[in-house]
Amino acid sequence: MTMPGQGDRRSLIVPGILAAATTLFHVATSSDRWGIFRDELYYVACSNHLDFGYVDHPPLVALLTWFARALFGDSLVSLRLFPALAAGGTVFLTILIARRMGGGMYAGELAGLLTAFAPVYIANFGFLSMNAFDILLWTAAVWSVVALIASGDPRFWVAFGVIAGIGLQNKISMLFLGFGLVVGMLLSSGWRPFLNRWFWLAGAIAGGLFLPHLIWQIRNGWPTLEFMRNATQEKNLPISPIEFLVEQVMLMGPVAASVALAGLVFCFVAREGRRWRVLGWTVVTVALVLILQRGKPYYLSPAYTMLFAAGALAVLRNTTESFGMRRSMIGHSSTIRTPSSKMLSALRGVKCSRSYSIVSSWLK
């Protein structure tokens, strides 16, 4: 793991600008005429009773709510400031993911813009909830995996372990990412990644950070499991796999969904995408788990950023190849016309009849 140099710091200017603009947008629109959302009232109540867990969520969102209220008061702007910062952080990290995957500056900017304007992200970053931080932490965890693959440095597993542990203290759904990643590594690399001691250290770090909430669950009779079981049986409406997938298009937006699909195909089909196949398998695995568990369609939204990064890389790669092919065809056609120019030179050197002049003018 290396520290960024001066050139690397300059390359962060554009991601920083896009991240800041995204954050400012959410701050500027945080005080709407609808007032506080019911979920926000619940988190405010939780922040008045800090603990290591609650019936339906771990403690991080309540702790962040407590900090926001202590620092800035109870206004809508203060309650929604941390989600706005999470929006900017997610855009920033998505750009870095695309660049780490080899996409360059333009691929990073495209991935960042898709993230900033995805309808589900605009909604989830617009109010205080676990979902805003869940998206940020999934993206940070994916960044650490991409950095590990790109650099070959297994110490990035430590970063993944810390991020995953914090993510588990925010929302249990971080387990979906972990499970999907394990399946993805098995299908793309076999058992080799599991022989690395840094991988197991990451698991130990994540487990250690999650342990206080786990102890709370044990001491209180596993209330979250009961809540999830009741939600699955009585709250969540059953939808078909087709409906689940169609909802993804609505949540991303049609343009972003097409880019995301291109990214998924890129990870499985393209030669340059083979090293990122683990990301493709991760998304597919998480989607299948959610479908089987009757999860809500938006539960898959934290995985969008890796698809946006891969999709931006695929789209710009194909665009560049098409442009290069057109240039090659133009050059080839110029080469074909070369004999005609030689004929013209010969014709100019001879005093010819009018018919030669007509041919000469046509060949020009």
C-alpha positions in Angstrom: 0.0 0.0 0.0 1.6 3.2 -1.2 0.9 6.9 -0.4 -0.3 9.0 -3.3 2.3 11.3 -4.9 1.8 14.9 -6.1 0.6 13.6 -9.5 -2.0 11.4 -7.8 -3.2 14.3 -5.7 -3.7 16.4 -8.8 -5.7 13.6 -10.4 -8.2 13.8 -7.5 -9.3 17.3 -8.3 -12.1 16.3 -10.7 -13.4 13.5 -8.4 -13.3 16.1 -5.6 -15.3 18.6 -7.6 -18.0 16.1 -8.6 -18.2 14.8 -5.0 -18.5 18.4 -3.6 -21.1 19.3 -6.1 -23.1 16.2 -5.2 -22.9 17.0 -1.5 -23.9 20.6 -2.1 -26.9 19.5 -4.1 -28.2 17.3 -1.3 -27.6 20.0 1.3 -29.3 22.6 -0.8 -32.4 20.4 -1.2 -32.5 18.9 2.3 -34.9 21.4 3.8 -38.0 20.6 1.7 -41.6 21.5 2.3 -42.5 18.0 3.3 -40.7 18.2 6.6 -39.1 15.4 8.5 -39.6 11.8 7.3 -41.0 9.2 9.7 -37.9 7.1 9.6 -35.8 10.1 10.6 -38.0 10.6 13.7 -37.3 7.0 14.6 -33.6 7.5 14.3 -33.8 10.7 16.4 -35.6 8.6 19.1 -32.9 6.0 18.9 -30.2 8.6 19.3 -31.9 9.6 22.6 -31.2 6.0 23.8 -27.8 5.0 22.6 -27.1 1.3 22.8 -25.1 -1.4 21.0 -28.2 -2.4 19.0 -31.9 -2.0 18.3 -34.6 -4.3 17.2 -34.2 -3.6 13.5 -30.7 -2.2 13.1 -27.2 -1.9 14.5 -26.1 1.2 16.4 -24.2 3.3 13.8 -27.0 5.3 12.4 -28.2 6.2 15.9 -24.7 7.3 16.8 -24.3 9.4 13.7 -27.7 11.0 14.4 -26.6 11.8 17.9 -23.4 13.5 16.6 -25.3 15.5 14.0 -27.8 16.8 16.6 -25.0 17.5 19.1 -23.0 19.5 16.6 -25.6 21.2 14.4 -29.0 20.9 16.2 -32.2 19.3 15.1 -32.9 21.0 11.8 -33.5 19.1 8.6 -30.2 20.3 7.2 -28.3 19.0 10.2 -30.0 15.6 10.2 -29.4 15.2 6.5 -25.8 16.5 6.4 -24.1 13.2 6.9 -26.2 11.5 4.2 -25.2 14.3 1.9 -21.6 13.8 2.7 -22.1 10.0 2.1 -23.5 10.9 -1.4 -20.3 12.9 -2.2 -18.1 10.1 -0.8 -19.9 7.5 -2.9 -19.4 9.5 -6.1 -15.7 10.1 -5.2 -15.0 6.4 -4.5 -16.9 5.2 -7.6 -14.6 7.4 -9.8 -11.6 5.9 -8.1 -12.9 2.4 -8.7 -13.4 3.1 -12.4 -9.8 4.5 -12.6 -8.4 1.6 -10.7 -10.0 -0.8 -13.1 -8.1 0.9 -15.9 -10.8 3.2 -17.2 -8.9 6.5 -17.1 -10.2 9.9 -16.4 -13.3 9.9 -18.7 -14.5 6.5 -17.5 -14.2 7.7 -13.9 -16.2 10.8 -14.6 -18.9 8.8 -16.4 -19.2 6.4 -13.5 -19.4 9.3 -11.1 -22.1 11.0 -13.0 -24.2 7.9 -13.3 -23.8 7.5 -9.5 -24.8 11.1 -8.8 -27.9 11.0 -10.9 -29.2 7.5 -10.2 -32.8 8.0 -9.0 -32.5 5.6 -6.1 -29.3 7.3 -4.9 -30.9 10.8 -5.1 -33.7 9.5 -2.9 -31.6 7.5 -0.4 -29.1 10.3 0.1 -31.8 12.8 0.5 -32.8 11.9 4.0 -31.4 10.3 7.2 -31.4 6.5 7.0 -29.1 3.5 7.2 -29.3 3.2 3.4 -27.2 6.2 2.7 -24.3 4.9 4.7 -24.8 1.4 3.4 -24.3 2.5 -0.1 -21.1 4.4 0.9 -19.7 1.5 2.8 -20.4 -1.0 0.1 -18.6 1.3 -2.4 -15.6 1.7 -0.1 -15.4 -2.1 0.4 -15.5 -2.6 -3.4 -12.8 0.0 -3.8 -10.5 -2.0 -1.4 -11.2 -5.2 -3.4 -10.5 -3.4 -6.7 -7.3 -1.9 -5.3 -6.2 -5.3 -4.1 -6.7 -6.9 -7.5 -5.1 -4.0 -9.4 -2.1 -3.7 -7.2 -1.7 -7.4 -6.1 -1.1 -6.1 -2.6 -3.0 -8.4 -0.1 -2.7 -5.8 2.6 -5.8 -4.2 1.1 -7.7 -7.0 2.8 -7.1 -5.1 6.1 -8.9 -2.0 4.7 -11.7 -4.3 3.5 -12.0 -5.8 7.0 -12.3 -2.4 8.7 -14.8 -1.2 6.2 -16.9 -4.4 6.4 -16.9 -4.2 10.2 -18.1 -0.7 10.2 -20.7 -1.6 7.6 -22.0 -4.4 9.8 -22.5 -1.9 12.6 -24.6 0.1 10.2 -26.7 -2.6 8.4 -26.6 -6.4 8.4 -26.9 -6.4 4.7 -23.2 -6.0 4.5 -23.2 -9.8 4.9 -24.7 -10.0 1.4 -21.6 -8.3 0.0 -19.3 -10.6 2.0 -21.2 -13.7 0.9 -21.3 -12.6 -2.7 -17.6 -11.8 -2.7 -16.7 -15.2 -1.3 -18.8 -16.9 -4.0 -17.3 -14.7 -6.6 -13.8 -15.6 -5.6 -14.6 -19.3 -5.6 -16.0 -19.1 -9.1 -13.4 -16.9 -10.6 -10.2 -17.8 -8.7 -10.9 -21.1 -6.9 -9.5 -21.6 -3.4 -6.3 -19.6 -3.9 -7.5 -16.3 -2.3 -8.5 -18.2 0.8 -5.0 -19.4 1.4 -3.8 -15.9 2.1 -3.4 -14.9 5.7 -4.5 -11.3 5.0 -7.9 -12.6 3.9 -8.5 -14.2 7.3 -7.1 -11.2 9.1 -9.8 -9.1 7.3 -12.4 -11.5 8.6 -11.1 -11.3 12.1 -11.1 -7.5 12.0 -14.7 -7.3 10.6 -15.9 -9.9 13.2 -14.2 -8.0 16.0 -15.8 -4.7 15.0 -19.2 -6.5 14.8 -18.8 -8.3 18.1 -20.4 -5.7 20.4 -23.7 -5.8 18.4 -23.5 -9.6 18.2 -23.3 -9.7 22.0 -26.2 -7.3 22.2 -28.2 -9.6 20.0 -27.4 -12.7 22.1 -28.3 -10.9 25.4 -31.6 -9.7 24.0 -32.8 -13.0 22.4 -31.9 -12.2 18.7 -34.7 -9.6 18.1 -33.4 -8.7 14.7 -33.8 -12.2 13.4 -37.4 -12.1 14.6 -37.9 -8.7 12.9 -36.5 -10.0 9.6 -38.6 -13.1 9.7 -41.8 -11.1 10.4 -40.9 -8.6 7.6 -40.3 -11.4 5.1 -43.6 -13.2 5.9 -45.9 -10.3 6.6 -44.5 -7.0 5.2 -42.5 -7.6 2.0 -44.7 -8.2 -1.0 -43.6 -11.2 -3.1 -42.4 -10.3 -6.5 -41.2 -12.4 -9.4 -37.6 -12.5 -10.5 -38.6 -10.6 -13.7 -40.3 -7.9 -11.6 -37.2 -7.7 -9.4 -34.9 -7.1 -12.4 -37.3 -4.6 -14.1 -37.3 -2.6 -10.8 -33.5 -2.3 -11.1 -34.0 -0.4 -14.4 -36.4 2.0 -12.6 -34.1 2.5 -9.7 -31.0 3.2 -11.8 -32.6 5.0 -14.7 -32.7 3.5 -18.2 -29.4 5.0 -19.4 -27.5 4.0 -16.2 -29.1 0.5 -16.4 -27.8 0.0 -19.9 -24.3 1.0 -18.8 -24.6 -1.3 -15.8 -25.6 -4.2 -18.0 -22.7 -3.4 -20.3 -20.5 -3.6 -17.2 -21.8 -6.9 -16.1 -21.2 -8.3 -19.6 -17.8 -6.8 -19.6 -16.8 -8.6 -16.4 -17.9 -12.0 -17.9 -17.1 -11.7 -21.6 -14.4 -9.2 -22.4 -10.8 -10.2 -22.2 -9.9 -7.1 -20.2 -12.7 -7.8 -17.8 -11.6 -11.3 -16.8 -9.7 -10.0 -13.8 -12.9 -8.2 -12.6 -15.1 -11.3 -13.0 -15.2 -11.6 -9.2 -17.3 -8.3 -9.2 -19.7 -9.8 -11.8 -20.2 -12.9 -9.8 -20.7 -10.9 -6.6 -23.5 -8.9 -8.1 -25.2 -12.0 -9.6 -24.9 -13.8 -6.3 -26.3 -11.0 -4.2 -29.2 -10.6 -6.7 -30.1 -14.3 -6.5 -30.0 -14.2 -2.7 -32.3 -11.2 -2.5 -34.7 -12.8 -5.0 -34.8 -16.1 -3.0 -35.3 -14.2 0.2 -38.0 -12.0 -1.2 -35.9 -8.9 -0.6 -37.0 -5.5 -1.8 -35.6 -4.5 -5.1 -33.7 -1.5 -3.7 -31.7 -3.8 -1.5 -29.4 -4.4 -4.5 -28.8 -0.7 -5.0 -25.5 -0.6 -3.0 -24.0 -2.9 -5.7 -24.7 -0.5 -8.5 -21.5 1.5 -8.2 -19.3 -1.4 -9.2 -21.5 -2.0 -12.2 -21.3 1.7 -13.1 -17.5 1.6 -12.9 -17.2 -1.5 -15.0 -19.9 -0.2 -17.4 -18.2 3.1 -17.9 -15.0 1.2 -18.7 -16.8 -1.0 -21.2 -18.7 1.8 -22.9 -15.6 4.0 -23.4 -13.5 1.0 -24.5 -16.0 0.1 -27.2 -16.4 3.8 -28.2 -12.6 4.1 -28.6 -12.3 0.9 -30.6 -15.1 2.0 -32.9 -13.4 5.4 -33.4 -10.1 3.7 -34.0 -11.8 1.4 -36.6 -13.3 4.3 -38.4 -9.9 6.0 -38.6 -8.4 2.8 -39.9 -11.0 2.6 -42.6 -10.4 6.2 -43.6 -6.7 5.5 -43.8 -7.3 2.3 -45.8 -9.6 4.1 -48.2 -6.9 6.8 -48.7 -4.5 4.1 -49.5 -6.9 2.6 -52.1 -7.2 6.0 -53.8 -3.4 6.3 -54.2 -3.3 4.6 -57.7 -5.9 7.1 -58.9 -3.7 10.0 -57.9 -0.8 8.4 -59.8 -3.0 8.1 -62.9 -3.9 11.7 -62.6 -0.2 12.6 -62.6 0.4 10.6 -65.7 -2.6 12.2 -67.4 -1.4 15.7 -66.6 1.9 14.9 -68.3 0.3 14.1 -71.6 -1.6 16.4 -73.9 -4.7 14.4 -74.2 -8.1 14.7 -75.7 -11.2 16.0 -74.0 -12.2 12.5 -72.9 -9.0 12.3 -70.8 -9.9 15.6 -69.2 -13.3 14.3 -68.3 -11.8 11.2 -66.7 -9.2 13.4 -64.8 -11.9 15.6 -63.4 -14.0 12.6 -62.3 -11.0 10.9 -60.5 -10.4 14.1 -58.5 
